[in-house]
Amino acid sequence: MPSKTNHPIQDYGLIGNCETAALINPEGGIDWLCLPAFDGGSFFGALLDPEKGGSFALRPVANFTVERRYLPDSALLETRFLTERGTVVLTDFFVTARAKKARFYDFTSLHPTQKMVRVVRLENGPAVRMQMVVRARPDYARRPPRWQVRAGGFAAPEACLFTSVPLALQNDDLIAEFSLEPGARHFAVLDFSDERVAPDLARIDRWQATTQAFWREWNLFNYYRGPHQEVVRRSAITLKLLTYAPSGAFVAAPTTSLPEVAGGDTNWDYRYTWLRDTGLLIDTLFRVGYSGEAQAFLDYLVRQAEEQEATGDDPVGVLYAIRGGAVPEEEELSHFAGYDGAQPVRIGNRAQGQLQLDTFAHILEAFFYFHQTGGKLTRSMQKLIDRTIETLQRRWQEPDNGLWESVERRLYTYGKLSAWNGLETAGQLVRQRKKEMEKACEEIRRDVLARGLRSAGESRFLAETYDGDTVDAASLLAFTSDFLPTDLARATRERIEQQLADSDLVYRNKKLREKGEGAFLLCSFWRVNHLIKEGDLSRAEALFDDLLQRASPLGLFSEEVDARTGNFLGNFPQAFSHLALIGTILNLDLARRRPETARMSDHEKFTASVGPTVGWRGIIAGSFRVPKTLQLLFASKSKWAE
């Protein structure tokens, strides 16, 4: 029977194939999987309703304790069940392989394998009785699975389930109970590809070998070698799992409606691409060595802009569907109980019609980073750059919905700061317009300093809005971008700490904190980077170490943390959190090795730490950074061979 309560968010593991992903609870149950892609309907949705949502349990019948780990530098999750009669090892993974014709450096052209594999074996002991219960509930449990018997298992319209043990169909569920003997292995494969054929253990072994080779070879591109390098690699793998390989897009998180307030109604669908993530994504990918994923995403961005050009005044929207087309209108699933009772459960997203000025700035940042690493700006890219510059020049004075997607448009200082940052970046990117951009930036700076500063005693700080006196954690970026001088930046940081900090954690703003929202991990990492630039490296390191201790047992982060309980809140795992985590580790390491870089702006740190990354120059430079990448010239084990 399914559990009637939810597991803590931080107790879930993630597996995926760069098209969709599954969340696995600590008892070996799959509680979340959408088919055929991240933004498809849930096939297993117990995460949002333990009774109605559906799950895939595979575990011992008797009582057990659990140990879990990822196989080294991979996305294969291993769960060890310790029972009185023996230890069972469950290995979960999605088959992941490069396309047969992929070049040696190409790890973004993937074969559409679309198979989730579960293999159990007895590690020690005489025998362990096992149970398998497959409660598929397609389309967010809005229709039954309609299983039909077929060779090797059962077939539903969405997928086939092939197993090495006999299954019984009871109502809508597939159930098996079997004895796991010494030397025996059993498997279950959920195949949602176009060609669904029952495998045997030999084929599954080949799939696992290919998948492990894929992750082993892909990790060779990661040329960071320094403190917390294992954390960087785990976060990089997590980010790779959040990419959608067929289009080059990536999702903010693979889940929907995990609450930002425990039991509350701020529950959103994050299975789309927010263009505001662009600058941080491209910055991080290039700094770690993954130019292929960065290039694929920029290509996706340009395609979206080309499609939008005929339909709107602005060059791009706020967010996009990963498979193309518009993001669905927001819809509530009233039949789902919600995670720990948090309602409503939502699919689709209403933010698509908002004005968020920072989106345009992050696009310009992304192209700046691309160009700095040797990327050639195509005509389509240059056209998008020009249209984005024009949009910021035309609209920077308007109220916008802000970084946190407020329903009401206001004169947020962060929006103005972003416009300044975007146009300042444009002056470096389009040299012939440098003086024009400097003039525009000076106008924005005067406006922000005249209307956005507030007094507190003898100090002044940057307020959240032009018409208010509260602060927002986003103002921390006014210093790392070199907008604010040190004295104003320090006073702003101190004001933020007074109103929004709780130990190592930082909340987004006062309104959301008072509403009961968790502390925001992205903002907490922003404070660390602010302190790095102030020169307070010892405090920055201490806060970072505390934040790192908040990682899940498997090294994953959600969007928020409940400061009181330490439990995760918000969608999981969260791309923003892992991007900020990697960036902070890189900035701390850079400041240790080269103290003169600590007080540099974000752009200057990027330029100081990243050389050629794109094209043949990047390949040659990468081979000097990590000589083992030369192995890829002759590597083929990660390619699809069937």
C-alpha positions as CSV (number, residue, x, y, z in Angstrom):
1,M,0.0,0.0,0.0
2,P,1.2,3.5,-0.7
3,S,2.4,5.8,2.1
4,K,-0.2,8.3,3.2
5,T,2.4,10.9,4.1
6,N,5.1,12.7,2.1
7,H,8.8,12.1,2.5
8,P,10.9,15.2,3.3
9,I,11.9,16.9,0.0
10,Q,15.6,16.6,0.9
11,D,15.3,12.8,1.2
12,Y,14.7,12.3,-2.6
13,G,17.3,11.3,-5.1
14,L,17.2,12.4,-8.8
15,I,17.8,10.3,-11.9
16,G,17.2,11.3,-15.5
17,N,18.1,11.2,-19.2
18,C,18.2,14.9,-20.2
19,E,14.6,14.6,-21.3
20,T,12.7,13.8,-18.1
21,A,13.6,12.9,-14.5
22,A,12.4,10.8,-11.6
23,L,12.5,11.4,-7.9
24,I,13.2,8.4,-5.8
25,N,12.3,8.3,-2.1
26,P,14.5,6.7,0.5
27,E,12.4,3.5,0.5
28,G,13.1,2.8,-3.2
29,G,9.8,4.3,-4.4
30,I,9.6,6.4,-7.5
31,D,7.2,9.2,-6.5
32,W,7.6,11.6,-9.4
33,L,8.0,10.9,-13.2
34,C,6.5,12.8,-16.1
35,L,6.3,11.3,-19.6
36,P,7.6,11.7,-22.1
37,A,9.4,14.9,-21.0
38,F,9.8,17.1,-17.9
39,D,6.6,19.1,-18.8
40,G,4.5,16.1,-19.7
41,G,1.8,14.7,-17.5
42,S,2.9,12.8,-14.4
43,F,2.9,9.0,-14.7
44,F,3.9,8.6,-11.1
45,G,2.8,11.6,-8.9
46,A,2.8,10.5,-5.3
47,L,5.0,13.5,-4.6
48,L,1.8,15.6,-4.8
49,D,-0.7,13.1,-3.6
50,P,0.5,9.9,-1.9
51,E,-2.8,8.1,-2.3
52,K,-4.0,9.3,-5.8
53,G,-0.8,10.3,-7.5
54,G,0.8,6.9,-8.3
55,S,4.2,5.4,-7.5
56,F,6.6,2.6,-8.3
57,A,7.8,0.7,-5.2
58,L,10.6,-1.9,-5.2
59,R,11.8,-3.0,-1.8
60,P,12.1,-5.9,0.7
61,V,9.0,-7.2,2.3
62,A,10.6,-7.3,5.7
63,N,11.8,-4.3,7.8
64,F,15.0,-2.7,6.5
65,T,17.3,0.3,6.9
66,V,18.8,2.1,4.0
67,E,22.1,3.4,2.7
68,R,22.2,5.4,-0.5
69,R,24.8,6.9,-2.8
70,Y,25.4,7.9,-6.4
71,L,27.9,5.8,-8.2
72,P,31.0,8.0,-8.5
73,D,30.6,10.9,-10.9
74,S,27.4,9.6,-12.4
75,A,23.6,9.9,-12.3
76,L,23.2,6.2,-11.3
77,L,21.6,5.9,-7.9
78,E,22.3,3.0,-5.6
79,T,20.1,2.1,-2.7
80,R,21.2,-0.6,-0.2
81,F,18.5,-2.3,1.8
82,L,19.9,-3.9,5.0
83,T,17.6,-6.6,6.4
84,E,18.0,-9.4,8.9
85,R,18.3,-12.0,6.1
86,G,20.7,-10.1,3.8
87,T,21.5,-6.9,2.0
88,V,19.8,-6.0,-1.3
89,V,21.3,-3.5,-3.7
90,L,19.0,-1.5,-6.0
91,T,20.5,0.4,-8.9
92,D,18.3,3.0,-10.7
93,F,19.2,4.9,-13.8
94,F,17.9,6.2,-17.1
95,V,19.8,4.8,-20.1
96,T,21.8,7.7,-21.4
97,A,24.0,7.6,-24.6
98,R,25.4,9.9,-27.2
99,A,24.1,9.7,-30.7
100,K,26.1,7.3,-33.0
101,K,27.3,10.2,-35.2
102,A,28.2,12.6,-32.4
103,R,31.7,14.1,-32.6
104,F,34.2,13.3,-29.9
105,Y,33.5,16.5,-28.0
106,D,29.7,16.4,-28.5
107,F,27.8,15.4,-25.4
108,T,24.6,17.3,-26.3
109,S,23.6,15.2,-29.3
110,L,22.0,12.2,-27.4
111,H,20.2,9.1,-28.7
112,P,16.6,9.1,-27.6
113,T,16.9,6.0,-25.4
114,Q,13.9,6.8,-23.2
115,K,14.2,3.8,-20.8
116,M,14.3,3.8,-17.0
117,V,16.0,0.8,-15.5
118,R,15.8,-0.8,-12.0
119,V,18.1,-3.7,-11.2
120,V,18.2,-5.6,-7.8
121,R,20.8,-8.0,-6.6
122,L,21.5,-9.8,-3.3
123,E,24.8,-8.5,-1.9
124,N,24.9,-11.0,1.0
125,G,22.7,-13.3,3.0
126,P,20.7,-16.5,2.1
127,A,17.7,-14.8,0.4
128,V,15.4,-11.7,0.8
129,R,11.8,-11.6,-0.1
130,M,11.0,-8.6,-2.4
131,Q,7.9,-6.8,-3.5
132,M,7.2,-4.6,-6.5
133,V,4.1,-2.4,-6.8
134,V,3.5,-0.3,-9.8
135,R,0.7,2.2,-9.4
136,A,0.8,4.2,-12.7
137,R,-1.6,7.1,-12.8
138,P,-1.1,8.8,-16.2
139,D,-1.8,12.5,-16.9
140,Y,-1.7,13.7,-13.3
141,A,-4.0,10.8,-12.3
142,R,-6.7,12.0,-14.6
143,R,-7.0,8.7,-16.4
144,P,-6.3,5.0,-15.7
145,P,-3.2,3.3,-17.1
146,R,-5.0,0.8,-19.3
147,W,-2.4,-1.9,-19.0
148,Q,-2.4,-4.7,-21.6
149,V,-0.4,-8.0,-21.4
150,R,2.4,-8.2,-23.9
151,A,5.6,-10.3,-24.3
152,G,7.9,-9.7,-21.3
153,G,5.5,-7.5,-19.4
154,F,2.6,-5.0,-19.8
155,A,1.9,-2.2,-22.1
156,A,0.1,1.1,-21.6
157,P,-0.2,3.9,-24.2
158,E,2.5,5.9,-22.4
159,A,5.0,3.2,-21.8
160,C,5.8,-0.5,-21.5
161,L,6.9,-2.2,-18.3
162,F,9.2,-5.2,-18.8
163,T,10.3,-7.3,-15.9
164,S,12.2,-10.5,-15.1
165,V,9.6,-11.5,-12.5
166,P,6.0,-12.4,-13.1
167,L,3.5,-9.5,-12.7
168,A,-0.1,-9.7,-11.7
169,L,-2.6,-7.1,-12.7
170,Q,-4.9,-6.2,-9.8
171,N,-7.4,-3.5,-10.7
172,D,-5.0,-0.8,-12.2
173,D,-1.9,-1.9,-10.4
174,L,0.9,-4.3,-11.4
175,I,2.2,-6.3,-8.4
176,A,4.9,-8.9,-7.9
177,E,6.4,-10.7,-4.9
178,F,9.6,-12.7,-5.4
179,S,12.6,-14.1,-3.6
180,L,16.0,-12.7,-4.4
181,E,18.5,-15.5,-4.2
182,P,22.3,-15.5,-4.1
183,G,23.8,-14.8,-7.5
184,A,20.4,-13.8,-9.0
185,R,19.5,-10.4,-10.4
186,H,16.1,-9.1,-11.4
187,F,15.1,-6.1,-13.4
188,A,12.2,-3.8,-14.3
189,V,12.4,-1.5,-17.3
190,L,10.0,1.3,-18.0
191,D,10.3,1.9,-21.8
192,F,8.6,5.0,-23.3
193,S,10.6,5.0,-26.5
194,D,9.0,4.6,-30.0
195,E,10.3,1.0,-30.2
196,R,9.5,-1.0,-27.1
197,V,11.1,-4.4,-27.0
198,A,11.6,-6.6,-24.0
199,P,15.3,-6.7,-22.9
200,D,17.3,-9.4,-21.1
201,L,20.0,-9.0,-18.5
202,A,22.8,-9.0,-21.0
203,R,21.2,-6.0,-22.8
204,I,20.6,-4.2,-19.6
205,D,24.3,-4.7,-18.6
206,R,25.2,-3.1,-22.0
207,W,22.9,-0.2,-21.3
208,Q,24.4,0.3,-17.8
209,A,27.9,0.2,-19.2
210,T,27.1,2.8,-21.9
211,T,25.4,5.1,-19.3
212,Q,28.3,4.9,-16.9
213,A,30.7,5.6,-19.8
214,F,28.6,8.6,-20.7
215,W,28.9,10.2,-17.3
216,R,32.6,9.2,-16.9
217,E,33.5,10.8,-20.2
218,W,31.3,13.8,-19.8
219,N,32.9,14.5,-16.4
220,L,36.3,14.8,-18.2
221,F,35.2,18.2,-19.5
222,N,34.9,19.5,-15.9
223,Y,38.3,21.1,-15.4
224,Y,37.7,22.6,-11.9
225,R,40.3,21.2,-9.5
226,G,40.2,22.7,-6.1
227,P,38.3,22.7,-2.8
228,H,34.9,21.1,-2.9
229,Q,35.5,19.7,-6.4
230,E,33.2,16.7,-5.6
231,V,30.4,19.2,-4.8
232,V,31.0,21.0,-8.1
233,R,30.8,17.7,-10.0
234,R,27.6,16.6,-8.3
235,S,26.0,20.0,-9.0
236,A,27.2,19.9,-12.6
237,I,25.7,16.5,-13.1
238,T,22.4,17.7,-11.5
239,L,22.4,20.7,-13.9
240,K,23.0,18.4,-16.9
241,L,20.0,16.3,-15.8
242,L,17.9,19.4,-15.9
243,T,18.7,20.0,-19.6
244,Y,16.4,19.0,-22.3
245,A,18.7,17.6,-25.0
246,P,16.4,17.6,-28.0
247,S,16.1,21.4,-27.9
248,G,19.0,22.6,-25.8
249,A,16.6,24.1,-23.2
250,F,16.8,23.5,-19.4
251,V,14.2,23.5,-16.7
252,A,14.4,25.5,-13.5
253,A,13.4,22.3,-11.7
254,P,11.8,19.0,-12.7
255,T,8.8,19.4,-10.4
256,T,5.7,21.5,-9.9
257,S,3.9,22.8,-6.8
258,L,6.4,21.9,-4.1
259,P,5.5,24.7,-1.6
260,E,7.5,27.7,-0.8
261,V,5.5,28.1,2.4
262,A,4.9,24.9,4.3
263,G,1.2,24.0,3.8
264,G,0.7,27.2,1.8
265,D,-0.5,28.3,-1.6
266,T,2.7,29.6,-3.2
267,N,3.1,26.5,-5.3
268,W,4.3,27.0,-8.9
269,D,5.3,24.9,-11.9
270,Y,9.0,25.1,-12.6
271,R,9.3,22.7,-15.5
272,Y,10.0,25.5,-18.1
273,T,12.9,27.6,-19.1
274,W,13.2,31.1,-17.6
275,L,15.4,33.3,-19.7
276,R,16.5,35.2,-16.5
277,D,18.6,32.1,-15.7
278,T,20.5,32.6,-18.9
279,G,23.4,34.8,-17.7
280,L,24.1,32.7,-14.6
281,L,23.8,29.4,-16.6
282,I,26.2,30.4,-19.3
283,D,28.6,32.0,-16.9
284,T,28.7,28.8,-14.8
285,L,28.9,26.3,-17.7
286,F,31.8,28.1,-19.3
287,R,33.7,28.5,-16.1
288,V,33.5,24.8,-15.3
289,G,34.2,23.7,-18.9
290,Y,30.8,22.7,-20.5
291,S,30.8,24.9,-23.6
292,G,28.6,22.3,-25.5
293,E,25.6,22.8,-23.1
294,A,26.1,26.6,-23.2
295,Q,26.2,26.6,-27.0
296,A,23.1,24.4,-27.2
297,F,21.2,26.7,-24.9
298,L,22.1,29.8,-26.8
299,D,21.0,28.2,-30.0
300,Y,17.6,27.4,-28.3
301,L,17.4,31.0,-27.1
302,V,18.0,32.4,-30.6
303,R,15.3,30.1,-32.0
304,Q,12.8,31.3,-29.5
305,A,13.6,34.9,-30.3
306,E,13.2,34.3,-34.0
307,E,9.8,32.7,-33.5
308,Q,8.7,35.6,-31.2
309,E,9.9,38.4,-33.5
310,A,6.7,38.4,-35.6
311,T,4.4,38.3,-32.6
312,G,5.6,40.8,-30.0
313,D,7.4,44.1,-29.4
314,D,10.0,42.7,-27.1
315,P,12.7,40.4,-28.4
316,V,11.9,37.6,-25.9
317,G,9.4,36.6,-23.3
318,V,10.0,35.6,-19.7
319,L,9.8,31.9,-20.0
320,Y,9.4,29.2,-22.7
321,A,8.3,25.6,-23.0
322,I,11.2,23.2,-23.4
323,R,9.6,21.4,-26.4
324,G,8.6,24.6,-28.2
325,G,5.3,26.5,-28.3
326,A,3.8,28.6,-25.6
327,V,3.8,27.8,-21.9
328,P,0.4,26.4,-21.0
329,E,-2.0,28.7,-19.2
330,E,-2.0,28.1,-15.5
331,E,-4.3,25.3,-14.3
332,E,-5.2,23.9,-10.9
333,L,-5.4,20.2,-10.3
334,S,-8.1,20.2,-7.6
335,H,-8.1,16.4,-7.3
336,F,-4.5,16.4,-5.9
337,A,-4.0,16.8,-2.2
338,G,-0.7,18.6,-2.7
339,Y,2.7,18.0,-1.0
340,D,1.9,17.8,2.7
341,G,-1.5,19.3,2.0
342,A,-0.2,22.4,0.2
343,Q,-2.8,23.5,-2.3
344,P,-3.4,24.3,-5.0
345,V,-1.4,22.1,-7.2
346,R,-0.6,24.0,-10.4
347,I,0.5,23.2,-13.9
348,G,1.4,25.8,-16.5
349,N,2.7,29.2,-15.4
350,R,1.2,32.7,-15.4
351,A,4.5,34.6,-15.4
352,Q,4.8,34.4,-19.1
353,G,3.0,37.7,-19.7
354,Q,5.1,39.7,-17.2
355,L,7.7,42.4,-17.8
356,Q,10.9,41.4,-16.0
357,L,13.7,43.8,-17.0
358,D,16.4,41.6,-15.7
359,T,15.6,39.0,-18.4
360,F,17.0,41.3,-21.1
361,A,20.1,42.0,-19.1
362,H,20.9,38.4,-18.6
363,I,20.6,37.7,-22.4
364,L,23.2,40.3,-23.1
365,E,25.4,38.9,-20.3
366,A,25.1,35.4,-21.9
367,F,26.3,36.7,-25.2
368,F,29.2,38.6,-23.6
369,Y,30.4,35.4,-21.9
370,F,30.0,33.4,-25.1
371,H,32.0,36.0,-27.1
372,Q,34.7,36.2,-24.4
373,T,35.4,32.5,-24.6
374,G,35.9,32.6,-28.4
375,G,32.3,32.2,-29.6
376,K,31.4,33.7,-32.9
377,L,28.3,35.9,-32.9
378,T,26.1,34.9,-35.7
379,R,23.9,37.3,-37.6
380,S,20.9,36.0,-35.7
381,M,22.7,36.5,-32.4
382,Q,23.7,40.1,-33.4
383,K,20.1,40.9,-34.3
384,L,18.9,39.6,-31.0
385,I,21.6,41.7,-29.2
386,D,20.5,44.8,-31.0
387,R,16.8,44.3,-30.3
388,T,17.5,43.6,-26.6
389,I,19.6,46.8,-26.3
390,E,16.8,48.7,-27.9
391,T,14.2,47.2,-25.5
392,L,16.3,48.1,-22.4
393,Q,16.8,51.7,-23.7
394,R,13.1,52.0,-24.3
395,R,11.6,50.3,-21.3
396,W,14.1,50.7,-18.4
397,Q,12.0,53.5,-16.8
398,E,8.8,51.5,-16.7
399,P,7.6,49.6,-13.6
400,D,8.1,45.9,-13.9
401,N,7.1,42.7,-12.1
402,G,10.5,42.3,-10.6
403,L,12.8,39.3,-10.1
404,W,10.3,37.6,-7.8
405,E,7.4,37.9,-10.3
406,S,5.1,40.1,-8.3
407,V,1.6,40.4,-9.7
408,E,1.8,44.1,-9.3
409,R,4.3,46.2,-11.4
410,R,6.4,48.6,-9.4
411,L,9.5,50.6,-9.8
412,Y,11.9,47.9,-8.4
413,T,15.4,49.1,-8.0
414,Y,16.7,45.7,-9.1
415,G,15.0,46.2,-12.5
416,K,16.8,49.5,-13.0
417,L,20.1,47.9,-11.8
418,S,19.6,45.1,-14.3
419,A,19.0,47.6,-17.1
420,W,22.3,49.4,-16.1
421,N,24.1,46.1,-16.0
422,G,22.7,45.0,-19.4
423,L,23.6,48.2,-21.2
424,E,27.0,48.3,-19.5
425,T,27.6,44.8,-20.8
426,A,26.4,45.8,-24.2
427,G,29.1,48.5,-24.3
428,Q,31.7,45.8,-24.0
429,L,30.0,43.5,-26.4
430,V,29.2,46.0,-29.2
431,R,32.3,48.2,-29.1
432,Q,31.1,50.7,-31.7
433,R,28.2,51.6,-29.3
434,K,30.3,51.9,-26.2
435,K,29.9,55.7,-25.7
436,E,26.2,55.4,-26.3
437,M,25.9,52.7,-23.7
438,E,28.0,54.7,-21.2
439,K,25.7,57.7,-21.6
440,A,22.6,55.5,-21.0
441,C,24.2,53.8,-18.0
442,E,25.1,57.1,-16.4
443,E,21.5,58.2,-16.8
444,I,20.2,55.1,-15.1
445,R,22.8,55.3,-12.3
446,R,21.8,58.9,-11.5
447,D,18.1,57.9,-11.4
448,V,18.7,54.9,-9.1
449,L,21.0,56.9,-6.7
450,A,18.5,59.8,-6.6
451,R,15.3,57.7,-6.1
452,G,16.4,54.4,-4.8
453,L,18.5,55.3,-1.7
454,R,17.2,55.6,1.8
455,S,18.7,56.8,5.0
456,A,19.1,54.9,8.2
457,G,20.9,56.9,10.9
458,E,24.2,58.1,9.4
459,S,24.2,55.5,6.5
460,R,22.3,55.1,3.3
461,F,21.2,51.9,1.7
462,L,19.5,50.7,-1.6
463,A,15.8,50.2,-1.1
464,E,13.7,47.5,-2.7
465,T,11.6,50.0,-4.7
466,Y,11.6,53.7,-5.5
467,D,8.6,54.3,-3.3
468,G,9.5,52.1,-0.3
469,D,12.0,51.8,2.5
470,T,12.3,48.0,2.8
471,V,15.2,46.1,1.3
472,D,15.5,43.1,-1.0
473,A,18.2,40.5,-1.2
474,A,18.6,41.2,-4.9
475,S,20.3,44.5,-4.0
476,L,23.4,42.4,-3.0
477,L,24.0,42.2,-6.8
478,A,24.4,45.9,-7.0
479,F,27.9,45.5,-5.5
480,T,29.1,42.4,-7.3
481,S,28.2,44.0,-10.6
482,D,30.2,47.2,-9.6
483,F,27.1,49.5,-9.6
484,L,27.4,50.6,-5.9
485,P,30.6,51.9,-4.3
486,T,31.8,50.0,-1.3
487,D,30.4,52.2,1.4
488,L,26.9,52.1,0.1
489,A,27.2,48.4,-0.7
490,R,28.3,47.6,2.8
491,A,25.5,49.6,4.4
492,T,23.0,47.9,2.1
493,R,24.4,44.5,3.0
494,E,24.2,45.3,6.7
495,R,20.6,46.5,6.3
496,I,19.7,43.2,4.5
497,E,21.3,41.2,7.2
498,Q,19.3,43.1,9.9
499,Q,16.0,42.5,8.1
500,L,16.4,39.3,6.1
501,A,19.2,37.2,7.5
502,D,18.9,34.2,9.9
503,S,22.4,32.8,10.6
504,D,23.8,31.6,7.2
505,L,20.5,32.0,5.4
506,V,19.0,35.0,3.7
507,Y,15.3,35.6,2.8
508,R,14.2,37.3,-0.4
509,N,12.4,40.3,1.2
510,K,10.5,41.2,4.3
511,K,7.0,40.6,2.8
512,L,7.8,37.0,1.8
513,R,9.6,36.3,5.1
514,E,6.6,37.5,7.1
515,K,4.3,35.3,4.9
516,G,6.3,32.3,6.2
517,E,8.4,31.5,3.1
518,G,11.6,29.7,3.6
519,A,15.0,31.3,3.3
520,F,16.2,31.5,-0.3
521,L,19.4,29.6,-1.1
522,L,20.3,31.8,-4.1
523,C,20.2,34.9,-1.9
524,S,22.2,33.2,0.7
525,F,25.0,32.5,-1.8
526,W,24.7,36.1,-3.0
527,R,25.7,37.3,0.5
528,V,28.8,35.1,0.4
529,N,29.9,36.6,-2.9
530,H,29.2,40.1,-1.6
531,L,31.6,39.4,1.3
532,I,34.2,38.0,-1.0
533,K,34.2,41.3,-3.0
534,E,34.3,43.3,0.3
535,G,37.5,41.4,1.1
536,D,36.0,39.6,4.1
537,L,37.1,36.2,2.9
538,S,37.1,34.5,6.4
539,R,33.4,35.4,7.0
540,A,32.5,34.4,3.5
541,E,34.1,31.0,3.9
542,A,32.4,30.4,7.3
543,L,29.0,31.2,5.9
544,F,29.6,29.1,2.9
545,D,30.6,26.1,5.0
546,D,27.4,26.4,6.9
547,L,25.4,26.6,3.7
548,L,27.2,23.5,2.3
549,Q,26.1,21.5,5.4
550,R,22.5,22.1,4.4
551,A,22.8,19.9,1.3
552,S,20.6,16.8,1.1
553,P,22.2,13.5,1.9
554,L,22.8,13.0,-1.8
555,G,24.3,16.5,-2.3
556,L,21.2,18.2,-3.8
557,F,19.6,21.6,-3.1
558,S,16.0,22.8,-3.4
559,E,15.0,26.5,-3.8
560,E,14.5,27.3,-0.1
561,V,15.2,26.1,3.4
562,D,13.0,26.3,6.5
563,A,15.4,28.1,8.8
564,R,13.6,26.6,11.9
565,T,13.6,22.9,10.9
566,G,16.2,22.7,8.1
567,N,13.7,21.1,5.8
568,F,13.7,21.9,2.1
569,L,11.0,24.0,0.6
570,G,10.2,24.8,-3.0
571,N,10.7,22.8,-6.2
572,F,13.6,20.3,-6.2
573,P,16.3,20.1,-7.2
574,Q,16.6,23.8,-8.2
575,A,18.9,24.9,-11.0
576,F,19.4,28.4,-9.5
577,S,20.7,27.0,-6.2
578,H,23.2,24.7,-7.9
579,L,24.4,27.3,-10.3
580,A,24.9,29.7,-7.4
581,L,26.7,27.0,-5.4
582,I,29.2,26.3,-8.2
583,G,29.8,30.0,-8.8
584,T,30.4,30.6,-5.1
585,I,32.9,27.8,-4.9
586,L,34.7,29.1,-8.0
587,N,34.8,32.6,-6.6
588,L,36.1,31.5,-3.2
589,D,38.9,29.4,-4.9
590,L,39.8,32.3,-7.2
591,A,40.1,34.7,-4.3
592,R,42.3,32.3,-2.4
593,R,44.6,31.6,-5.3
594,R,44.6,35.2,-6.7
595,P,43.7,37.6,-4.0
596,E,43.7,40.5,-6.4
597,T,40.6,39.1,-8.1
598,A,38.5,39.2,-4.9
599,R,37.3,42.8,-5.5
600,M,36.6,42.3,-9.2
601,S,33.1,42.5,-10.6
602,D,31.4,39.4,-11.8
603,H,32.3,40.2,-15.4
604,E,36.0,40.8,-14.5
605,K,36.1,37.5,-12.6
606,F,34.8,35.7,-15.6
607,T,37.3,37.3,-17.9
608,A,40.2,36.6,-15.5
609,S,39.3,32.9,-15.0
610,V,38.0,31.7,-18.3
611,G,40.1,31.4,-21.5
612,P,39.1,30.0,-24.9
613,T,36.3,27.4,-24.5
614,V,34.4,27.4,-27.7
615,G,35.5,25.7,-31.0
616,W,38.9,24.2,-31.8
617,R,40.8,26.8,-29.7
618,G,38.6,25.7,-26.7
619,I,39.3,22.0,-27.4
620,I,43.0,22.6,-27.5
621,A,43.0,24.8,-24.4
622,G,40.8,22.3,-22.6
623,S,43.3,19.5,-23.3
624,F,46.0,21.5,-21.6
625,R,43.8,22.1,-18.6
626,V,42.7,18.5,-18.3
627,P,45.0,16.2,-20.4
628,K,42.6,13.3,-19.8
629,T,40.2,14.9,-22.2
630,L,42.4,13.6,-25.0
631,Q,41.0,10.2,-24.3
632,L,37.8,11.4,-25.9
633,L,39.4,11.4,-29.3
634,F,39.2,7.6,-29.3
635,A,36.2,7.1,-26.9
636,S,33.1,5.4,-28.3
637,K,31.8,3.5,-25.2
638,S,29.3,6.3,-24.5
639,K,27.6,6.1,-27.9
640,W,24.5,4.2,-28.6
641,A,25.5,0.9,-30.3
642,E,22.3,-0.9,-30.9
